[in-house]
């Protein structure tokens, strides 16, 4: 699984960053590395319901971008609009906070990042 994650980080993600901010069920998470201070833009599959956003964590809650988001501030670009990610937290896929659209996803993931979209 780590080999696939590495491939996606260096090959697939740069391509997806071009269209992810504009497509339904996609978004770009803007975050800063908690150690180096480097800015990153990570494309993700995102489910937005009113002002809540949920991202299924296919690579787990210990992924670098998830830990960066939890350690500092993060932004979200979704459907061409910029938001601030407020109150991000990792939840299990059996949580009652999980949106209905995500409950039907067939994935090997066990958790999701859930937060609120606030005006930027």
C-alpha positions in Angstrom: 0.0 0.0 0.0 2.9 2.4 0.7 4.2 1.9 -2.8 0.8 3.0 -4.2 0.7 6.0 -1.9 4.2 7.1 -3.0 3.2 6.7 -6.7 0.1 8.7 -6.2 2.0 11.4 -4.3 4.5 12.0 -7.1 2.6 11.0 -10.3 -1.2 11.0 -9.9 -1.6 13.9 -7.4 0.1 16.5 -9.6 -2.3 15.7 -12.4 -5.4 15.6 -10.1 -4.5 19.0 -8.6 -5.4 20.5 -12.0 -9.1 19.5 -11.9 -9.9 18.4 -8.3 -10.8 21.9 -7.1 -13.6 22.1 -9.6 -15.2 18.6 -9.7 -18.0 17.3 -7.4 -16.8 14.8 -4.9 -13.2 16.2 -5.2 -11.3 18.9 -3.4 -7.8 20.1 -2.7 -6.6 20.3 0.9 -4.1 23.1 1.4 -1.9 22.5 4.4 1.6 23.3 5.8 4.1 20.6 6.8 4.3 20.6 10.6 8.1 20.2 10.6 9.5 22.0 7.5 6.9 24.7 7.0 6.5 23.7 3.3 3.1 24.3 1.8 1.2 21.4 0.1 -1.9 21.0 -1.9 -3.3 17.4 -1.6 -6.2 16.3 -3.9 -8.8 14.2 -2.1 -12.2 12.6 -2.7 -14.5 14.8 -0.6 -18.1 14.6 0.4 -19.7 18.0 1.3 -23.0 18.2 3.0 -24.1 21.8 3.8 -21.1 23.2 5.6 -19.5 19.8 6.6 -16.8 18.0 4.7 -15.8 14.4 5.0 -12.7 12.8 3.4 -12.3 9.0 3.6 -8.8 8.2 4.7 -7.8 5.4 2.3 -4.2 5.6 3.5 -5.1 5.9 7.2 -5.2 8.6 9.8 -1.4 8.6 10.1 -0.9 10.0 6.6 1.3 13.1 6.5 -1.3 15.4 5.2 -3.8 14.3 7.9 -1.3 14.9 10.7 -0.4 18.3 9.1 -4.1 19.3 9.1 -4.5 18.3 12.7 -1.4 20.1 13.8 -2.2 23.4 12.1 -4.6 25.3 9.9 -5.8 24.0 6.6 -7.7 25.4 3.6 -10.1 23.6 1.2 -10.8 24.4 -2.4 -14.0 22.7 -3.5 -16.0 23.5 -6.7 -13.8 26.5 -7.3 -14.4 28.1 -3.9 -11.9 28.6 -1.0 -12.8 27.7 2.5 -11.0 27.3 5.8 -11.2 23.8 7.4 -12.5 24.2 10.9 -12.6 21.6 13.7 -11.0 18.8 11.7 -11.1 15.5 13.5 -10.7 11.8 12.6 -13.8 9.7 12.9 -14.4 6.0 12.4 -16.5 4.9 9.4 -19.2 3.7 11.8 -19.6 7.1 13.4 -23.1 8.7 13.4 -21.4 11.9 12.2 -20.6 10.2 8.9 -22.7 11.7 6.0 -25.1 9.3 4.3 -23.2 9.6 1.0 -20.1 8.2 2.6 -21.8 5.4 4.4 -22.3 3.5 1.1 -18.7 3.7 0.1 -17.0 0.4 -0.3 -13.5 0.9 1.0 -10.8 -0.8 3.0 -10.4 2.5 5.0 -11.4 2.5 8.7 -11.6 6.3 9.2 -12.4 9.6 7.7 -11.4 13.3 8.3 -14.5 15.3 9.2 -14.7 19.0 9.6 -16.6 22.2 8.9 -16.1 24.5 5.9 -15.8 28.1 7.1 -15.6 31.2 4.9 -12.1 32.0 4.0 
